[in-house]
């Protein structure tokens, strides 16, 4: 699922990150099974069918890059920094000819300081009678340093977002490269649209930190990154239940506040699609009678915590 004018796509650039187990994908016991009774708001439903889902949401950035044949190099505003990720790899990704002038090219490689703003993916809306449970995850990208010098930028005085070059995957001294961890982008979620999730009540957009100006991302609360929830180990505490209706769709903001270019700028949503049947009061009473007067059900929260202005209504309804 892609933005308009997406351009090039790396797809699954790194596959499963080495030394990261993938045994936790569905291991937390949160899946609803056929036959479960669930309550959504004040309505009771019966789960009648379940199937797994994986959805990739791609985010798009524009980079300025070209290629010179002799001496072989990448040109353009982003060319020098992208050389650290392999000249031939970047050339193949953008399908650049050997002597291509620098140009603005679209793709899901995201540069430092990328900020998508809040985007809505309309295809995440289920049909009426269906319910999605999707957990947002972000792929991890290996992070290297030069073990001989200790540098994690090949230009030690300048970060990539200021024109410097990150170590990335090559500095010309491959024998000195040492993986020191992983990096990823970050996402923030509003669900339903306009309702921030996982955030500080007093600073959902980070206003309490440094003076907030356009482009600054310090102090953001509620961010999810690949160390919190990865495709190999989704964190189901962050899963979303999405109902039918455009007003129930989440909006997602993708931020790259690392010093690396993110080569796989996507959010992978992992989870299940449920077929749910709304029950009448008579049917609910029948289930209750057949279970000896006790009704066991799960409460499904599709709207998150109340936001400021609506909390008092929970205690003092009109």
Secondary structure, DSSP 8 states (H G I E B T S, - for coil): ---TT--B---SSS-S-TT---TTTT-SS----TT-EEEETTEEEEEEEEEEEEEEEE--EEEEEEEEETTEEEESTTHHHHGGG-HHHHHHHHT--TTEEEEEEEES-B-TTEEEEEEE-GGG---TTEEEEEEEEE--EEEEEETTT--SBSSTTS-GGGT--B-TT-SS-GGGEEEEEEE--EEEEESSTT-B-S--SS-TTSTTSS---TT--TT--S-EETTTSBTTB--GGG-EEE-SSGGG--EEEEEE-SSS-BSS-EEEEEEEEEEEEE--HHHHHHHHHHTTT----EEE-SS-S--TTTHHHHHS--
